[in-house]
Amino acid sequence: MRLDQWLWAVRVYKSRNSAAEAIKGGLVKVNGERSKPAHEPKPGEMITARVGIMTRTVRFLAAPKSRVSAKLVADFAEDLTPPEEREKRREPNLLPPGFRPKGAGRPTKRERRALDDLEE
């Protein structure tokens, strides 16, 4: 099974396309080295994947036939993510409401209305 398929099947990424894009972008490493989406992982390989602000670490155990339920993920992947990484997800967003990063362009009509609602 391809690496991008496996990351999607064990619910590291929400879609296979986002898994493939993350691998191509260098956000996924197999045993500390960059890989390709078509890489066939072997049992025991360590896979680190950057998902949002968190870096997940999983060990490849087996390849499922298709996407598995959350309960069955433990049969195919061992989650070794440190607790500090999981805490990153719970930290509040420190950006002020209505913040737009530089270079984001002009707000759309919908975004402008949302900004106006924040000001009221």
Biopython code that builds the backbone (N, CA, C, O; Angstrom):
import numpy as np
from Bio.PDB.StructureBuilder import StructureBuilder

atoms = [
    (1, "MET", "N", (0.849, -1.178, 0.000)),
    (1, "MET", "CA", (0.000, 0.000, 0.000)),
    (1, "MET", "C", (0.892, 1.238, 0.000)),
    (1, "MET", "O", (1.904, 1.291, 0.699)),
    (2, "ARG", "N", (0.503, 2.222, -0.789)),
    (2, "ARG", "CA", (1.259, 3.472, -0.884)),
    (2, "ARG", "C", (1.197, 4.235, 0.435)),
    (2, "ARG", "O", (0.252, 4.082, 1.209)),
    (3, "LEU", "N", (2.220, 5.061, 0.682)),
    (3, "LEU", "CA", (2.284, 5.830, 1.919)),
    (3, "LEU", "C", (1.113, 6.800, 2.043)),
    (3, "LEU", "O", (0.533, 6.931, 3.121)),
    (4, "ASP", "N", (0.756, 7.486, 0.944)),
    (4, "ASP", "CA", (-0.355, 8.441, 1.027)),
    (4, "ASP", "C", (-1.676, 7.718, 1.320)),
    (4, "ASP", "O", (-2.511, 8.236, 2.061)),
    (5, "GLN", "N", (-1.866, 6.535, 0.749)),
    (5, "GLN", "CA", (-3.067, 5.750, 1.026)),
    (5, "GLN", "C", (-3.107, 5.324, 2.487)),
    (5, "GLN", "O", (-4.153, 5.382, 3.133)),
    (6, "TRP", "N", (-1.956, 4.894, 3.001)),
    (6, "TRP", "CA", (-1.897, 4.416, 4.379)),
    (6, "TRP", "C", (-2.172, 5.547, 5.371)),
    (6, "TRP", "O", (-2.911, 5.360, 6.338)),
    (7, "LEU", "N", (-1.577, 6.725, 5.133)),
    (7, "LEU", "CA", (-1.812, 7.865, 6.026)),
    (7, "LEU", "C", (-3.290, 8.246, 6.049)),
    (7, "LEU", "O", (-3.811, 8.646, 7.090)),
    (8, "TRP", "N", (-3.962, 8.126, 4.921)),
    (8, "TRP", "CA", (-5.395, 8.397, 4.858)),
    (8, "TRP", "C", (-6.174, 7.270, 5.545)),
    (8, "TRP", "O", (-7.114, 7.536, 6.294)),
    (9, "ALA", "N", (-5.790, 6.020, 5.296)),
    (9, "ALA", "CA", (-6.527, 4.867, 5.820)),
    (9, "ALA", "C", (-6.475, 4.793, 7.343)),
    (9, "ALA", "O", (-7.439, 4.354, 7.969)),
    (10, "VAL", "N", (-5.357, 5.219, 7.951)),
    (10, "VAL", "CA", (-5.246, 5.162, 9.415)),
    (10, "VAL", "C", (-5.564, 6.514, 10.047)),
    (10, "VAL", "O", (-5.244, 6.752, 11.211)),
    (11, "ARG", "N", (-6.193, 7.394, 9.277)),
    (11, "ARG", "CA", (-6.761, 8.652, 9.765)),
    (11, "ARG", "C", (-5.745, 9.657, 10.297)),
    (11, "ARG", "O", (-6.032, 10.386, 11.247)),
    (12, "VAL", "N", (-4.558, 9.698, 9.691)),
    (12, "VAL", "CA", (-3.606, 10.758, 10.031)),
    (12, "VAL", "C", (-4.016, 12.017, 9.286)),
    (12, "VAL", "O", (-3.963, 13.115, 9.841)),
    (13, "TYR", "N", (-4.428, 11.865, 8.025)),
    (13, "TYR", "CA", (-4.924, 12.981, 7.215)),
    (13, "TYR", "C", (-6.361, 12.703, 6.818)),
    (13, "TYR", "O", (-6.771, 11.546, 6.720)),
    (14, "LYS", "N", (-7.128, 13.763, 6.590)),
    (14, "LYS", "CA", (-8.553, 13.621, 6.285)),
    (14, "LYS", "C", (-8.820, 13.129, 4.868)),
    (14, "LYS", "O", (-9.862, 12.529, 4.604)),
    (15, "SER", "N", (-7.883, 13.380, 3.953)),
    (15, "SER", "CA", (-8.082, 12.908, 2.577)),
    (15, "SER", "C", (-6.755, 12.394, 2.026)),
    (15, "SER", "O", (-5.681, 12.758, 2.505)),
    (16, "ARG", "N", (-6.854, 11.556, 1.030)),
    (16, "ARG", "CA", (-5.639, 11.015, 0.417)),
    (16, "ARG", "C", (-4.884, 12.128, -0.299)),
    (16, "ARG", "O", (-3.653, 12.144, -0.313)),
    (17, "ASN", "N", (-5.623, 13.053, -0.888)),
    (17, "ASN", "CA", (-4.995, 14.163, -1.586)),
    (17, "ASN", "C", (-4.189, 15.029, -0.620)),
    (17, "ASN", "O", (-3.073, 15.436, -0.941)),
    (18, "SER", "N", (-4.744, 15.314, 0.558)),
    (18, "SER", "CA", (-3.999, 16.131, 1.522)),
    (18, "SER", "C", (-2.778, 15.373, 2.036)),
    (18, "SER", "O", (-1.753, 15.988, 2.332)),
    (19, "ALA", "N", (-2.870, 14.057, 2.146)),
    (19, "ALA", "CA", (-1.719, 13.243, 2.549)),
    (19, "ALA", "C", (-0.625, 13.307, 1.483)),
    (19, "ALA", "O", (0.552, 13.459, 1.810)),
    (20, "ALA", "N", (-1.007, 13.193, 0.219)),
    (20, "ALA", "CA", (-0.032, 13.248, -0.869)),
    (20, "ALA", "C", (0.628, 14.625, -0.945)),
    (20, "ALA", "O", (1.834, 14.726, -1.166)),
    (21, "GLU", "N", (-0.167, 15.690, -0.760)),
    (21, "GLU", "CA", (0.391, 17.048, -0.789)),
    (21, "GLU", "C", (1.363, 17.255, 0.372)),
    (21, "GLU", "O", (2.401, 17.894, 0.199)),
    (22, "ALA", "N", (1.042, 16.729, 1.538)),
    (22, "ALA", "CA", (1.928, 16.859, 2.700)),
    (22, "ALA", "C", (3.243, 16.126, 2.457)),
    (22, "ALA", "O", (4.310, 16.621, 2.822)),
    (23, "ILE", "N", (3.170, 14.956, 1.845)),
    (23, "ILE", "CA", (4.382, 14.193, 1.556)),
    (23, "ILE", "C", (5.242, 14.944, 0.548)),
    (23, "ILE", "O", (6.454, 15.061, 0.733)),
    (24, "LYS", "N", (4.631, 15.452, -0.510)),
    (24, "LYS", "CA", (5.370, 16.208, -1.529)),
    (24, "LYS", "C", (5.973, 17.483, -0.946)),
    (24, "LYS", "O", (7.048, 17.916, -1.363)),
    (25, "GLY", "N", (5.273, 18.084, 0.026)),
    (25, "GLY", "CA", (5.744, 19.315, 0.646)),
    (25, "GLY", "C", (6.794, 19.094, 1.720)),
    (25, "GLY", "O", (7.276, 20.061, 2.310)),
    (26, "GLY", "N", (7.160, 17.858, 1.986)),
    (26, "GLY", "CA", (8.193, 17.569, 2.974)),
    (26, "GLY", "C", (7.690, 17.551, 4.405)),
    (26, "GLY", "O", (8.499, 17.593, 5.332)),
    (27, "LEU", "N", (6.377, 17.490, 4.616)),
    (27, "LEU", "CA", (5.826, 17.475, 5.969)),
    (27, "LEU", "C", (5.778, 16.071, 6.562)),
    (27, "LEU", "O", (5.502, 15.903, 7.749)),
    (28, "VAL", "N", (6.047, 15.065, 5.735)),
    (28, "VAL", "CA", (6.028, 13.674, 6.192)),
    (28, "VAL", "C", (7.413, 13.084, 5.973)),
    (28, "VAL", "O", (7.994, 13.217, 4.896)),
    (29, "LYS", "N", (7.937, 12.427, 7.011)),
    (29, "LYS", "CA", (9.241, 11.782, 6.906)),
    (29, "LYS", "C", (9.129, 10.338, 7.360)),
    (29, "LYS", "O", (8.423, 10.020, 8.316)),
    (30, "VAL", "N", (9.838, 9.473, 6.656)),
    (30, "VAL", "CA", (9.878, 8.060, 6.995)),
    (30, "VAL", "C", (11.281, 7.775, 7.512)),
    (30, "VAL", "O", (12.261, 7.934, 6.784)),
    (31, "ASN", "N", (11.375, 7.355, 8.761)),
    (31, "ASN", "CA", (12.665, 7.128, 9.421)),
    (31, "ASN", "C", (13.575, 8.351, 9.319)),
    (31, "ASN", "O", (14.785, 8.215, 9.138)),
    (32, "GLY", "N", (12.997, 9.534, 9.434)),
    (32, "GLY", "CA", (13.766, 10.773, 9.440)),
    (32, "GLY", "C", (14.141, 11.314, 8.071)),
    (32, "GLY", "O", (14.826, 12.333, 7.990)),
    (33, "GLU", "N", (13.719, 10.670, 6.998)),
    (33, "GLU", "CA", (14.070, 11.110, 5.649)),
    (33, "GLU", "C", (12.807, 11.389, 4.844)),
    (33, "GLU", "O", (11.766, 10.766, 5.054)),
    (34, "ARG", "N", (12.922, 12.346, 3.911)),
    (34, "ARG", "CA", (11.791, 12.648, 3.030)),
    (34, "ARG", "C", (11.460, 11.434, 2.180)),
    (34, "ARG", "O", (12.314, 10.586, 1.919)),
    (35, "SER", "N", (10.228, 11.365, 1.760)),
    (35, "SER", "CA", (9.766, 10.222, 0.995)),
    (35, "SER", "C", (8.889, 10.694, -0.150)),
    (35, "SER", "O", (8.689, 11.894, -0.338)),
    (36, "LYS", "N", (8.371, 9.753, -0.906)),
    (36, "LYS", "CA", (7.436, 10.045, -1.985)),
    (36, "LYS", "C", (6.096, 9.421, -1.638)),
    (36, "LYS", "O", (6.037, 8.480, -0.847)),
    (37, "PRO", "N", (5.004, 9.941, -2.231)),
    (37, "PRO", "CA", (3.688, 9.364, -1.936)),
    (37, "PRO", "C", (3.572, 7.876, -2.284)),
    (37, "PRO", "O", (2.783, 7.160, -1.667)),
    (38, "ALA", "N", (4.342, 7.409, -3.255)),
    (38, "ALA", "CA", (4.246, 6.021, -3.697)),
    (38, "ALA", "C", (5.122, 5.073, -2.869)),
    (38, "ALA", "O", (5.148, 3.872, -3.139)),
    (39, "HIS", "N", (5.836, 5.591, -1.868)),
    (39, "HIS", "CA", (6.686, 4.752, -1.023)),
    (39, "HIS", "C", (5.850, 3.671, -0.352)),
    (39, "HIS", "O", (4.765, 3.950, 0.158)),
    (40, "GLU", "N", (6.350, 2.437, -0.351)),
    (40, "GLU", "CA", (5.649, 1.321, 0.300)),
    (40, "GLU", "C", (6.266, 1.130, 1.685)),
    (40, "GLU", "O", (7.370, 0.596, 1.798)),
    (41, "PRO", "N", (5.560, 1.563, 2.753)),
    (41, "PRO", "CA", (6.133, 1.408, 4.087)),
    (41, "PRO", "C", (6.253, -0.059, 4.494)),
    (41, "PRO", "O", (5.469, -0.907, 4.070)),
    (42, "LYS", "N", (7.260, -0.333, 5.330)),
    (42, "LYS", "CA", (7.497, -1.684, 5.823)),
    (42, "LYS", "C", (7.233, -1.723, 7.328)),
    (42, "LYS", "O", (7.390, -0.702, 7.997)),
    (43, "PRO", "N", (6.843, -2.855, 7.869)),
    (43, "PRO", "CA", (6.555, -2.942, 9.307)),
    (43, "PRO", "C", (7.740, -2.454, 10.146)),
    (43, "PRO", "O", (8.890, -2.815, 9.901)),
    (44, "GLY", "N", (7.426, -1.634, 11.130)),
    (44, "GLY", "CA", (8.451, -1.101, 12.024)),
    (44, "GLY", "C", (8.963, 0.275, 11.650)),
    (44, "GLY", "O", (9.654, 0.903, 12.452)),
    (45, "GLU", "N", (8.648, 0.769, 10.455)),
    (45, "GLU", "CA", (9.121, 2.089, 10.043)),
    (45, "GLU", "C", (8.420, 3.179, 10.848)),
    (45, "GLU", "O", (7.219, 3.107, 11.109)),
    (46, "MET", "N", (9.203, 4.199, 11.238)),
    (46, "MET", "CA", (8.684, 5.342, 11.978)),
    (46, "MET", "C", (8.295, 6.429, 10.985)),
    (46, "MET", "O", (9.094, 6.813, 10.131)),
    (47, "ILE", "N", (7.078, 6.920, 11.098)),
    (47, "ILE", "CA", (6.583, 7.953, 10.194)),
    (47, "ILE", "C", (6.198, 9.162, 11.031)),
    (47, "ILE", "O", (5.378, 9.061, 11.943)),
    (48, "THR", "N", (6.804, 10.323, 10.711)),
    (48, "THR", "CA", (6.447, 11.569, 11.386)),
    (48, "THR", "C", (5.714, 12.443, 10.381)),
    (48, "THR", "O", (6.183, 12.654, 9.263)),
    (49, "ALA", "N", (4.559, 12.946, 10.793)),
    (49, "ALA", "CA", (3.719, 13.733, 9.892)),
    (49, "ALA", "C", (3.296, 15.008, 10.596)),
    (49, "ALA", "O", (2.792, 14.973, 11.719)),
    (50, "ARG", "N", (3.504, 16.127, 9.933)),
    (50, "ARG", "CA", (3.074, 17.429, 10.467)),
    (50, "ARG", "C", (1.619, 17.634, 10.051)),
    (50, "ARG", "O", (1.311, 17.717, 8.862)),
    (51, "VAL", "N", (0.728, 17.714, 11.043)),
    (51, "VAL", "CA", (-0.701, 17.888, 10.798)),
    (51, "VAL", "C", (-1.114, 19.157, 11.533)),
    (51, "VAL", "O", (-1.245, 19.160, 12.757)),
    (52, "GLY", "N", (-1.319, 20.234, 10.782)),
    (52, "GLY", "CA", (-1.632, 21.514, 11.412)),
    (52, "GLY", "C", (-0.434, 22.002, 12.196)),
    (52, "GLY", "O", (0.657, 22.127, 11.639)),
    (53, "ILE", "N", (-0.615, 22.285, 13.493)),
    (53, "ILE", "CA", (0.502, 22.729, 14.317)),
    (53, "ILE", "C", (1.135, 21.576, 15.084)),
    (53, "ILE", "O", (2.118, 21.769, 15.800)),
    (54, "MET", "N", (0.574, 20.379, 14.938)),
    (54, "MET", "CA", (1.047, 19.216, 15.681)),
    (54, "MET", "C", (1.869, 18.293, 14.787)),
    (54, "MET", "O", (1.558, 18.130, 13.608)),
    (55, "THR", "N", (2.923, 17.688, 15.348)),
    (55, "THR", "CA", (3.709, 16.696, 14.624)),
    (55, "THR", "C", (3.392, 15.331, 15.215)),
    (55, "THR", "O", (3.727, 15.047, 16.364)),
    (56, "ARG", "N", (2.742, 14.490, 14.415)),
    (56, "ARG", "CA", (2.370, 13.150, 14.871)),
    (56, "ARG", "C", (3.456, 12.157, 14.499)),
    (56, "ARG", "O", (4.036, 12.229, 13.416)),
    (57, "THR", "N", (3.727, 11.226, 15.413)),
    (57, "THR", "CA", (4.696, 10.169, 15.189)),
    (57, "THR", "C", (3.971, 8.842, 15.297)),
    (57, "THR", "O", (3.352, 8.545, 16.319)),
    (58, "VAL", "N", (4.048, 8.043, 14.238)),
    (58, "VAL", "CA", (3.387, 6.733, 14.231)),
    (58, "VAL", "C", (4.346, 5.669, 13.708)),
    (58, "VAL", "O", (5.238, 5.958, 12.911)),
    (59, "ARG", "N", (4.150, 4.446, 14.166)),
    (59, "ARG", "CA", (4.941, 3.313, 13.683)),
    (59, "ARG", "C", (4.036, 2.469, 12.797)),
    (59, "ARG", "O", (2.923, 2.114, 13.186)),
    (60, "PHE", "N", (4.520, 2.154, 11.609)),
    (60, "PHE", "CA", (3.763, 1.331, 10.661)),
    (60, "PHE", "C", (3.768, -0.106, 11.163)),
    (60, "PHE", "O", (4.830, -0.678, 11.408)),
    (61, "LEU", "N", (2.578, -0.692, 11.317)),
    (61, "LEU", "CA", (2.455, -2.090, 11.734)),
    (61, "LEU", "C", (1.985, -2.973, 10.588)),
    (61, "LEU", "O", (2.562, -4.031, 10.338)),
    (62, "ALA", "N", (0.933, -2.537, 9.889)),
    (62, "ALA", "CA", (0.381, -3.312, 8.782)),
    (62, "ALA", "C", (-0.416, -2.385, 7.883)),
    (62, "ALA", "O", (-0.681, -1.233, 8.227)),
    (63, "ALA", "N", (-0.794, -2.909, 6.722)),
    (63, "ALA", "CA", (-1.575, -2.121, 5.764)),
    (63, "ALA", "C", (-3.005, -2.661, 5.713)),
    (63, "ALA", "O", (-3.212, -3.842, 5.434)),
    (64, "PRO", "N", (-3.991, -1.803, 5.981)),
    (64, "PRO", "CA", (-5.385, -2.255, 5.882)),
    (64, "PRO", "C", (-5.824, -2.343, 4.424)),
    (64, "PRO", "O", (-5.189, -1.764, 3.543)),
    (65, "LYS", "N", (-6.907, -3.065, 4.177)),
    (65, "LYS", "CA", (-7.424, -3.176, 2.807)),
    (65, "LYS", "C", (-8.029, -1.856, 2.337)),
    (65, "LYS", "O", (-7.952, -1.521, 1.155)),
    (66, "SER", "N", (-8.630, -1.106, 3.262)),
    (66, "SER", "CA", (-9.209, 0.196, 2.939)),
    (66, "SER", "C", (-9.217, 1.031, 4.214)),
    (66, "SER", "O", (-8.666, 0.610, 5.231)),
    (67, "ARG", "N", (-9.833, 2.207, 4.172)),
    (67, "ARG", "CA", (-9.891, 3.085, 5.340)),
    (67, "ARG", "C", (-10.584, 2.365, 6.495)),
    (67, "ARG", "O", (-11.616, 1.721, 6.305)),
    (68, "VAL", "N", (-10.009, 2.478, 7.691)),
    (68, "VAL", "CA", (-10.542, 1.756, 8.839)),
    (68, "VAL", "C", (-11.181, 2.720, 9.829)),
    (68, "VAL", "O", (-10.900, 3.918, 9.816)),
    (69, "SER", "N", (-12.037, 2.185, 10.682)),
    (69, "SER", "CA", (-12.672, 3.011, 11.704)),
    (69, "SER", "C", (-11.628, 3.399, 12.749)),
    (69, "SER", "O", (-10.572, 2.773, 12.841)),
    (70, "ALA", "N", (-11.923, 4.419, 13.525)),
    (70, "ALA", "CA", (-10.988, 4.916, 14.528)),
    (70, "ALA", "C", (-10.638, 3.829, 15.544)),
    (70, "ALA", "O", (-9.524, 3.807, 16.067)),
    (71, "LYS", "N", (-11.572, 2.937, 15.824)),
    (71, "LYS", "CA", (-11.323, 1.866, 16.786)),
    (71, "LYS", "C", (-10.276, 0.880, 16.292)),
    (71, "LYS", "O", (-9.529, 0.317, 17.092)),
    (72, "LEU", "N", (-10.212, 0.666, 14.982)),
    (72, "LEU", "CA", (-9.312, -0.337, 14.407)),
    (72, "LEU", "C", (-7.951, 0.215, 14.012)),
    (72, "LEU", "O", (-7.087, -0.548, 13.579)),
    (73, "VAL", "N", (-7.737, 1.509, 14.147)),
    (73, "VAL", "CA", (-6.460, 2.109, 13.745)),
    (73, "VAL", "C", (-5.299, 1.486, 14.515)),
    (73, "VAL", "O", (-4.212, 1.332, 13.957)),
    (74, "ALA", "N", (-5.499, 1.125, 15.774)),
    (74, "ALA", "CA", (-4.434, 0.557, 16.609)),
    (74, "ALA", "C", (-3.887, -0.755, 16.041)),
    (74, "ALA", "O", (-2.757, -1.130, 16.351)),
    (75, "ASP", "N", (-4.661, -1.455, 15.220)),
    (75, "ASP", "CA", (-4.194, -2.697, 14.610)),
    (75, "ASP", "C", (-3.183, -2.447, 13.493)),
    (75, "ASP", "O", (-2.423, -3.346, 13.133)),
    (76, "PHE", "N", (-3.170, -1.233, 12.942)),
    (76, "PHE", "CA", (-2.333, -0.938, 11.782)),
    (76, "PHE", "C", (-1.264, 0.117, 12.042)),
    (76, "PHE", "O", (-0.301, 0.221, 11.281)),
    (77, "ALA", "N", (-1.424, 0.908, 13.115)),
    (77, "ALA", "CA", (-0.460, 1.967, 13.422)),
    (77, "ALA", "C", (-0.347, 2.127, 14.928)),
    (77, "ALA", "O", (-1.349, 2.123, 15.643)),
    (78, "GLU", "N", (0.890, 2.270, 15.404)),
    (78, "GLU", "CA", (1.130, 2.529, 16.821)),
    (78, "GLU", "C", (1.438, 4.008, 16.974)),
    (78, "GLU", "O", (2.416, 4.504, 16.415)),
    (79, "ASP", "N", (0.609, 4.714, 17.728)),
    (79, "ASP", "CA", (0.770, 6.155, 17.894)),
    (79, "ASP", "C", (1.801, 6.438, 18.978)),
    (79, "ASP", "O", (1.599, 6.083, 20.139)),
    (80, "LEU", "N", (2.907, 7.079, 18.600)),
    (80, "LEU", "CA", (3.992, 7.401, 19.522)),
    (80, "LEU", "C", (4.133, 8.903, 19.720)),
    (80, "LEU", "O", (5.184, 9.374, 20.154)),
    (81, "THR", "N", (3.086, 9.658, 19.407)),
    (81, "THR", "CA", (3.124, 11.112, 19.522)),
    (81, "THR", "C", (3.309, 11.506, 20.983)),
    (81, "THR", "O", (2.544, 11.057, 21.836)),
    (82, "PRO", "N", (4.325, 12.350, 21.298)),
    (82, "PRO", "CA", (4.518, 12.763, 22.686)),
    (82, "PRO", "C", (3.357, 13.624, 23.187)),
    (82, "PRO", "O", (2.712, 14.305, 22.389)),
    (83, "PRO", "N", (3.078, 13.604, 24.496)),
    (83, "PRO", "CA", (1.961, 14.378, 25.046)),
    (83, "PRO", "C", (2.086, 15.883, 24.802)),
    (83, "PRO", "O", (1.074, 16.567, 24.646)),
    (84, "GLU", "N", (3.323, 16.411, 24.768)),
    (84, "GLU", "CA", (3.490, 17.856, 24.518)),
    (84, "GLU", "C", (2.940, 18.258, 23.155)),
    (84, "GLU", "O", (2.406, 19.356, 22.999)),
    (85, "GLU", "N", (3.069, 17.375, 22.169)),
    (85, "GLU", "CA", (2.554, 17.673, 20.829)),
    (85, "GLU", "C", (1.023, 17.712, 20.848)),
    (85, "GLU", "O", (0.414, 18.551, 20.185)),
    (86, "ARG", "N", (0.417, 16.820, 21.594)),
    (86, "ARG", "CA", (-1.046, 16.810, 21.687)),
    (86, "ARG", "C", (-1.557, 18.059, 22.395)),
    (86, "ARG", "O", (-2.649, 18.539, 22.090)),
    (87, "GLU", "N", (-0.786, 18.588, 23.329)),
    (87, "GLU", "CA", (-1.184, 19.803, 24.038)),
    (87, "GLU", "C", (-1.199, 21.012, 23.111)),
    (87, "GLU", "O", (-1.961, 21.951, 23.343)),
    (88, "LYS", "N", (-0.379, 21.010, 22.073)),
    (88, "LYS", "CA", (-0.332, 22.127, 21.118)),
    (88, "LYS", "C", (-1.703, 22.356, 20.495)),
    (88, "LYS", "O", (-2.086, 23.491, 20.210)),
    (89, "ARG", "N", (-2.435, 21.272, 20.287)),
    (89, "ARG", "CA", (-3.745, 21.380, 19.649)),
    (89, "ARG", "C", (-4.752, 22.062, 20.567)),
    (89, "ARG", "O", (-5.701, 22.691, 20.098)),
    (90, "ARG", "N", (-4.546, 21.937, 21.860)),
    (90, "ARG", "CA", (-5.492, 22.499, 22.818)),
    (90, "ARG", "C", (-5.190, 23.956, 23.160)),
    (90, "ARG", "O", (-6.035, 24.639, 23.739)),
    (91, "GLU", "N", (-3.991, 24.442, 22.809)),
    (91, "GLU", "CA", (-3.630, 25.821, 23.119)),
    (91, "GLU", "C", (-4.534, 26.775, 22.341)),
    (91, "GLU", "O", (-4.843, 26.531, 21.175)),
    (92, "PRO", "N", (-4.952, 27.854, 22.984)),
    (92, "PRO", "CA", (-5.821, 28.799, 22.269)),
    (92, "PRO", "C", (-5.058, 29.540, 21.186)),
    (92, "PRO", "O", (-3.844, 29.725, 21.276)),
    (93, "ASN", "N", (-5.770, 29.951, 20.185)),
    (93, "ASN", "CA", (-5.182, 30.727, 19.105)),
    (93, "ASN", "C", (-4.918, 32.138, 19.633)),
    (93, "ASN", "O", (-5.843, 32.815, 20.081)),
    (94, "LEU", "N", (-3.667, 32.583, 19.583)),
    (94, "LEU", "CA", (-3.293, 33.864, 20.168)),
    (94, "LEU", "C", (-3.452, 35.038, 19.209)),
    (94, "LEU", "O", (-3.110, 36.169, 19.555)),
    (95, "LEU", "N", (-3.962, 34.784, 18.018)),
    (95, "LEU", "CA", (-4.169, 35.868, 17.067)),
    (95, "LEU", "C", (-5.437, 36.640, 17.429)),
    (95, "LEU", "O", (-6.432, 36.043, 17.841)),
    (96, "PRO", "N", (-5.403, 37.955, 17.279)),
    (96, "PRO", "CA", (-6.610, 38.721, 17.594)),
    (96, "PRO", "C", (-7.722, 38.416, 16.593)),
    (96, "PRO", "O", (-7.437, 38.069, 15.447)),
    (97, "PRO", "N", (-8.984, 38.539, 17.009)),
    (97, "PRO", "CA", (-10.075, 38.262, 16.074)),
    (97, "PRO", "C", (-10.054, 39.255, 14.916)),
    (97, "PRO", "O", (-9.811, 40.446, 15.108)),
    (98, "GLY", "N", (-10.306, 38.761, 13.744)),
    (98, "GLY", "CA", (-10.298, 39.622, 12.558)),
    (98, "GLY", "C", (-8.919, 39.836, 11.974)),
    (98, "GLY", "O", (-8.771, 40.628, 11.042)),
    (99, "PHE", "N", (-7.895, 39.156, 12.490)),
    (99, "PHE", "CA", (-6.525, 39.318, 11.987)),
    (99, "PHE", "C", (-6.413, 38.743, 10.582)),
    (99, "PHE", "O", (-6.866, 37.630, 10.314)),
    (100, "ARG", "N", (-5.805, 39.512, 9.695)),
    (100, "ARG", "CA", (-5.544, 39.046, 8.334)),
    (100, "ARG", "C", (-4.054, 39.136, 8.081)),
    (100, "ARG", "O", (-3.474, 40.215, 8.206)),
    (101, "PRO", "N", (-3.423, 38.032, 7.727)),
    (101, "PRO", "CA", (-1.984, 38.075, 7.483)),
    (101, "PRO", "C", (-1.642, 38.959, 6.284)),
    (101, "PRO", "O", (-2.436, 39.103, 5.354)),
    (102, "LYS", "N", (-0.456, 39.544, 6.324)),
    (102, "LYS", "CA", (-0.009, 40.402, 5.242)),
    (102, "LYS", "C", (0.085, 39.577, 3.959)),
    (102, "LYS", "O", (0.605, 38.461, 3.965)),
    (103, "GLY", "N", (-0.411, 40.122, 2.892)),
    (103, "GLY", "CA", (-0.371, 39.419, 1.610)),
    (103, "GLY", "C", (-1.573, 38.522, 1.375)),
    (103, "GLY", "O", (-1.626, 37.818, 0.366)),
    (104, "ALA", "N", (-2.537, 38.531, 2.284)),
    (104, "ALA", "CA", (-3.722, 37.689, 2.126)),
    (104, "ALA", "C", (-4.674, 38.263, 1.084)),
    (104, "ALA", "O", (-5.618, 37.592, 0.665)),
    (105, "GLY", "N", (-4.429, 39.498, 0.666)),
    (105, "GLY", "CA", (-5.277, 40.101, -0.349)),
    (105, "GLY", "C", (-6.484, 40.797, 0.247)),
    (105, "GLY", "O", (-6.690, 40.822, 1.460)),
    (106, "ARG", "N", (-7.257, 41.349, -0.633)),
    (106, "ARG", "CA", (-8.446, 42.085, -0.220)),
    (106, "ARG", "C", (-9.507, 41.106, 0.258)),
    (106, "ARG", "O", (-9.712, 40.067, -0.369)),
    (107, "PRO", "N", (-10.194, 41.423, 1.373)),
    (107, "PRO", "CA", (-11.227, 40.500, 1.857)),
    (107, "PRO", "C", (-12.400, 40.409, 0.889)),
    (107, "PRO", "O", (-12.765, 41.387, 0.238)),
    (108, "THR", "N", (-12.975, 39.232, 0.808)),
    (108, "THR", "CA", (-14.161, 39.048, -0.026)),
    (108, "THR", "C", (-15.358, 39.679, 0.686)),
    (108, "THR", "O", (-15.265, 40.094, 1.841)),
    (109, "LYS", "N", (-16.469, 39.743, -0.021)),
    (109, "LYS", "CA", (-17.666, 40.328, 0.565)),
    (109, "LYS", "C", (-18.083, 39.553, 1.819)),
    (109, "LYS", "O", (-18.488, 40.145, 2.819)),
    (110, "ARG", "N", (-17.980, 38.244, 1.754)),
    (110, "ARG", "CA", (-18.339, 37.403, 2.895)),
    (110, "ARG", "C", (-17.401, 37.669, 4.082)),
    (110, "ARG", "O", (-17.856, 37.813, 5.217)),
    (111, "GLU", "N", (-16.088, 37.734, 3.811)),
    (111, "GLU", "CA", (-15.117, 38.009, 4.874)),
    (111, "GLU", "C", (-15.326, 39.407, 5.458)),
    (111, "GLU", "O", (-15.194, 39.601, 6.666)),
    (112, "ARG", "N", (-15.650, 40.370, 4.609)),
    (112, "ARG", "CA", (-15.889, 41.736, 5.072)),
    (112, "ARG", "C", (-17.081, 41.791, 6.015)),
    (112, "ARG", "O", (-17.042, 42.482, 7.033)),
    (113, "ARG", "N", (-18.134, 41.066, 5.679)),
    (113, "ARG", "CA", (-19.313, 41.010, 6.545)),
    (113, "ARG", "C", (-18.985, 40.373, 7.892)),
    (113, "ARG", "O", (-19.469, 40.819, 8.933)),
    (114, "ALA", "N", (-18.159, 39.328, 7.866)),
    (114, "ALA", "CA", (-17.747, 38.684, 9.123)),
    (114, "ALA", "C", (-16.932, 39.638, 9.972)),
    (114, "ALA", "O", (-17.092, 39.672, 11.193)),
    (115, "LEU", "N", (-16.054, 40.420, 9.340)),
    (115, "LEU", "CA", (-15.266, 41.424, 10.064)),
    (115, "LEU", "C", (-16.167, 42.503, 10.653)),
    (115, "LEU", "O", (-15.956, 42.951, 11.780)),
    (116, "ASP", "N", (-17.159, 42.913, 9.895)),
    (116, "ASP", "CA", (-18.090, 43.923, 10.402)),
    (116, "ASP", "C", (-18.881, 43.402, 11.593)),
    (116, "ASP", "O", (-19.162, 44.148, 12.531)),
    (117, "ASP", "N", (-19.242, 42.108, 11.556)),
    (117, "ASP", "CA", (-19.972, 41.508, 12.679)),
    (117, "ASP", "C", (-19.106, 41.461, 13.932)),
    (117, "ASP", "O", (-19.620, 41.599, 15.042)),
    (118, "LEU", "N", (-17.787, 41.266, 13.768)),
    (118, "LEU", "CA", (-16.896, 41.256, 14.919)),
    (118, "LEU", "C", (-16.790, 42.625, 15.568)),
    (118, "LEU", "O", (-16.671, 42.731, 16.789)),
    (119, "GLU", "N", (-16.832, 43.669, 14.757)),
    (119, "GLU", "CA", (-16.681, 45.036, 15.264)),
    (119, "GLU", "C", (-17.911, 45.482, 16.047)),
    (119, "GLU", "O", (-17.801, 46.328, 16.935)),
    (120, "GLU", "N", (-19.060, 44.937, 15.739)),
    (120, "GLU", "CA", (-20.306, 45.366, 16.406)),
    (120, "GLU", "C", (-20.474, 44.765, 17.766)),
    (120, "GLU", "O", (-21.468, 45.033, 18.441)),
]
sb = StructureBuilder()
sb.init_structure("model")
sb.init_model(0)
sb.init_chain("A")
sb.init_seg("    ")
for serial, (resi, resn, name, xyz) in enumerate(atoms, 1):
    if name == "N":
        sb.init_residue(resn, " ", resi, " ")
    sb.init_atom(name, np.array(xyz, "f"), 0.0, 1.0, " ", f" {name:<3s}", serial, name[0])
structure = sb.get_structure()
